[in-house]
Amino acid sequence: MKIIYGNKFIEVKECTSFYSRLKGFMFKKDINYSLLFNRCNSIHTFFMRENIDVIMCDSNNTIIKYYRNLGKNKIIWPQKKVRKVFETPSNYFNINIGERMIIE
């Protein structure tokens, strides 16, 4: 699976188990892929080694919230209308709120 946005794309790994959803990018270095959290509207960045971008979308993959270069030990509290969260390497995409991401 991959995210396509603008003229760029990146591989996506879906986090489906409790452990994968809890761990996310914790303790990872040199992040070169994205994570998808379905049925999710909040995240934390505890124990992260690198900053990430967080893209929060509705069920149609329309971008509702975007957090660029989010550092470690942060919490994004539950957001209304958000159904999916993507974590990507920091500054990978140039995101605009209201646009739609393509997932293949």
TORRO-705085 format. One line per 10 residues: number of its first residue (from 1); their letters; for each residue x, y, z of N, C-alpha, C. Coordinates in nm, 3 decimals. Each point is the difference from the previous one (the first is absolute). Layout:
N
NUM = A = X:Y:Z:X:Y:Z:X:Y:Z | ...
***
This chain:
104
1 = MKIIYGNKFI = 0.085:-0.116:0.000:-0.085:0.116:0.000:0.090:0.124:0.000 | -0.047:0.108:-0.063:0.077:0.124:0.001:-0.092:0.122:0.001 | 0.055:0.111:0.049:-0.069:0.129:-0.002:0.052:0.075:-0.122 | -0.093:0.058:-0.075:0.038:0.087:-0.110:-0.059:0.137:0.030 | 0.087:0.100:0.001:-0.045:0.137:0.025:0.086:0.092:-0.084 | -0.064:0.078:-0.085:0.076:0.085:-0.092:0.078:-0.090:-0.095 | 0.128:0.026:-0.013:0.084:-0.080:-0.089:0.092:-0.095:0.077 | -0.032:-0.026:0.128:0.082:-0.088:0.082:-0.083:-0.116:0.053 | 0.069:-0.108:0.033:-0.068:-0.113:0.064:0.095:-0.063:0.102 | -0.058:-0.076:0.093:0.078:-0.067:0.103:-0.073:-0.129:0.040
11 = EVKECTSFYS = 0.076:-0.102:0.031:-0.057:-0.128:0.046:-0.072:0.020:0.133 | -0.112:-0.072:0.017:-0.079:0.009:0.123:-0.010:-0.139:0.062 | 0.023:-0.005:0.130:-0.023:-0.123:0.076:-0.116:0.028:0.095 | -0.102:-0.085:-0.008:-0.117:0.020:0.085:0.022:-0.066:0.137 | -0.028:0.075:0.103:0.012:-0.051:0.137:-0.136:-0.056:0.041 | -0.009:-0.132:0.016:-0.128:-0.063:0.029:-0.006:-0.064:0.138 | 0.112:-0.045:0.052:-0.002:-0.064:0.131:0.017:0.104:0.111 | -0.038:-0.037:0.119:0.017:0.089:0.114:0.146:0.042:0.014 | 0.091:-0.095:-0.011:0.143:0.028:0.017:0.052:0.093:-0.110 | -0.036:-0.025:-0.125:0.049:0.085:-0.109:-0.056:0.142:0.011
21 = RLKGFMFKKD = -0.124:0.012:0.046:-0.060:0.133:0.018:0.066:0.074:0.116 | 0.033:-0.073:0.106:0.066:0.061:0.115:0.142:0.043:-0.035 | 0.073:-0.086:-0.069:0.141:0.025:-0.028:0.021:0.107:-0.108 | -0.074:-0.009:-0.110:0.018:0.097:-0.108:0.146:0.015:-0.039 | 0.052:0.123:0.004:0.140:0.026:-0.034:0.090:0.011:0.122 | -0.046:-0.048:0.116:0.084:0.008:0.120:0.134:-0.070:-0.026 | 0.107:0.064:0.044:0.137:-0.052:-0.005:0.055:-0.015:-0.142 | -0.070:0.046:-0.102:0.046:-0.014:-0.139:0.088:0.118:-0.041 | 0.101:-0.031:-0.081:0.086:0.100:-0.062:-0.011:-0.013:-0.151 | 0.031:0.106:-0.070:0.001:-0.002:-0.147:-0.132:-0.052:-0.057
31 = INYSLLFNRC = -0.108:0.065:0.036:-0.134:-0.039:-0.045:-0.013:0.029:-0.149 | -0.038:-0.104:-0.078:-0.014:0.018:-0.144:-0.131:-0.058:-0.053 | -0.098:-0.015:0.086:-0.132:-0.048:-0.038:-0.103:0.070:0.090 | -0.126:-0.027:-0.026:-0.108:0.064:0.074:-0.080:-0.106:0.076 | -0.066:0.042:0.106:-0.089:-0.089:0.075:-0.143:0.051:-0.011 | -0.095:-0.093:-0.009:-0.142:0.031:-0.005:-0.067:-0.057:0.123 | -0.076:0.085:0.070:-0.081:-0.041:0.114:-0.146:0.026:-0.035 | -0.073:-0.106:-0.036:-0.143:0.013:-0.028:-0.078:0.010:0.130 | -0.117:0.063:-0.006:-0.085:0.019:0.118:0.081:0.059:0.116 | 0.068:0.108:-0.031:0.087:0.065:0.097:-0.016:0.151:-0.016
41 = NSIHTFFMRE = -0.001:0.074:0.112:-0.010:0.146:-0.009:0.092:0.071:0.097 | 0.097:-0.072:0.056:0.100:0.063:0.088:0.127:-0.084:-0.001 | 0.114:0.063:0.033:0.127:-0.073:0.005:0.089:0.060:0.109 | 0.110:-0.069:0.027:0.105:0.052:0.086:0.134:-0.025:-0.068 | 0.101:0.073:0.043:0.134:-0.020:-0.057:0.102:-0.032:0.109 | -0.044:-0.069:0.103:0.093:-0.041:0.105:0.100:-0.102:-0.054 | 0.124:0.011:0.043:0.109:-0.091:-0.036:0.037:0.004:-0.148 | -0.033:0.109:-0.068:0.037:0.016:-0.140:0.144:0.050:-0.008 | 0.070:-0.041:-0.103:0.137:0.046:-0.020:0.007:0.110:-0.106 | -0.100:0.006:-0.086:-0.002:0.100:-0.107:-0.134:0.073:0.001
51 = NIDVIMCDSN = 0.001:0.121:-0.051:-0.125:0.074:-0.021:-0.075:-0.064:-0.116 | -0.132:0.015:0.002:-0.085:-0.055:-0.107:-0.103:0.104:-0.040 | -0.064:-0.024:-0.113:-0.119:0.075:-0.039:-0.121:-0.088:0.028 | -0.106:0.060:0.048:-0.123:-0.073:0.030:-0.111:0.060:-0.087 | -0.062:-0.087:-0.079:-0.107:0.040:-0.091:-0.127:-0.068:0.048 | -0.100:0.078:0.034:-0.125:-0.054:0.051:-0.110:0.022:-0.104 | -0.069:-0.110:-0.035:-0.098:0.004:-0.108:-0.136:-0.051:0.045 | -0.101:0.035:-0.079:-0.133:-0.058:0.022:-0.006:-0.133:-0.074 | -0.116:-0.062:-0.006:-0.012:-0.133:-0.062:0.021:0.002:-0.151 | -0.004:0.118:-0.063:0.022:0.013:-0.144:0.143:0.043:-0.033
61 = NTIIKYYRNL = 0.088:-0.002:0.098:0.141:0.039:-0.014:0.018:0.149:-0.027 | -0.098:0.081:0.037:0.014:0.145:-0.008:0.074:0.046:0.125 | 0.101:0.082:-0.019:0.086:0.044:0.110:-0.073:0.103:0.085 | -0.012:-0.031:0.129:-0.068:0.088:0.095:0.101:0.076:0.086 | 0.102:-0.069:0.047:0.103:0.059:0.085:0.137:-0.045:-0.049 | 0.097:0.087:0.019:0.137:-0.033:-0.042:0.097:0.058:0.101 | 0.087:-0.084:0.052:0.102:0.042:0.095:0.135:-0.027:-0.062 | 0.072:0.106:-0.031:0.129:-0.010:-0.068:0.112:-0.003:0.103 | 0.095:-0.092:-0.022:0.123:-0.007:0.078:-0.030:-0.012:0.150 | -0.091:-0.090:0.037:-0.041:-0.020:0.138:0.111:-0.071:0.077
71 = GKNKIIWPQK = 0.041:0.059:0.109:0.110:-0.054:0.080:-0.045:-0.107:0.098 | 0.097:-0.052:0.074:-0.028:-0.107:0.095:-0.074:0.054:0.123 | -0.064:-0.093:0.070:-0.073:0.026:0.125:-0.117:0.097:-0.016 | -0.067:-0.008:-0.112:-0.119:0.083:-0.026:-0.124:-0.089:-0.003 | -0.114:0.061:0.027:-0.129:-0.069:-0.009:-0.091:0.083:-0.089 | -0.062:-0.065:-0.095:-0.107:0.063:-0.077:-0.128:-0.063:0.052 | -0.079:0.078:0.067:-0.124:-0.047:0.062:-0.102:-0.032:-0.109 | -0.104:-0.076:0.032:-0.101:-0.037:-0.100:-0.053:0.121:-0.078 | -0.009:-0.019:-0.131:-0.045:0.104:-0.091:-0.134:-0.041:-0.062 | -0.095:0.092:-0.004:-0.130:-0.028:-0.059:0.014:-0.028:-0.149
81 = KVRKVFETPS = -0.082:-0.091:-0.050:-0.011:-0.038:-0.141:0.120:-0.079:-0.052 | 0.105:-0.018:0.077:0.117:-0.074:-0.045:-0.027:-0.149:0.014 | 0.028:-0.076:-0.107:-0.021:-0.145:0.000:0.128:-0.078:-0.029 | 0.099:0.066:-0.059:0.127:-0.064:-0.035:0.115:0.093:0.034 | 0.109:-0.059:0.044:0.120:0.078:0.028:0.116:-0.064:-0.076 | 0.074:0.084:-0.070:0.122:-0.044:-0.068:0.119:0.067:0.068 | 0.100:-0.078:0.031:0.127:0.054:0.049:0.101:-0.018:-0.112 | 0.067:0.109:-0.038:0.096:-0.004:-0.110:0.133:0.061:0.046 | 0.107:-0.025:-0.076:0.126:0.068:0.034:-0.020:0.151:-0.003 | 0.072:0.069:0.083:-0.015:0.144:0.013:0.028:0.072:-0.132
91 = NYFNINIGER = -0.090:0.092:-0.036:0.013:0.085:-0.119:0.002:-0.077:-0.132 | -0.062:-0.117:-0.004:-0.001:-0.080:-0.124:-0.097:0.058:-0.102 | -0.122:0.031:0.044:-0.101:0.057:-0.088:-0.019:0.148:0.033 | -0.047:0.076:-0.098:-0.040:0.139:0.022:-0.153:0.001:0.003 | -0.058:-0.019:0.118:-0.142:-0.027:0.018:-0.083:0.128:0.005 | -0.120:-0.007:-0.059:-0.099:0.107:0.009:-0.129:-0.058:0.058 | -0.051:0.064:0.105:-0.126:-0.042:0.062:-0.111:0.006:-0.104 | -0.089:-0.099:0.002:-0.114:-0.003:-0.091:0.024:-0.078:-0.127 | 0.125:-0.031:-0.031:0.028:-0.081:-0.119:-0.013:-0.147:0.036 | -0.004:-0.083:-0.102:-0.022:-0.144:0.019:0.127:-0.077:-0.033
101 = MIIE = 0.029:-0.098:0.084:0.113:-0.090:-0.025:-0.050:-0.123:-0.073 | 0.083:-0.059:-0.084:-0.035:-0.122:-0.071:0.076:-0.114:0.064 | -0.072:-0.107:0.034:0.059:-0.118:0.060:-0.018:-0.116:-0.097 | 0.110:-0.061:-0.042:-0.007:-0.115:-0.092:0.057:-0.122:0.066
***
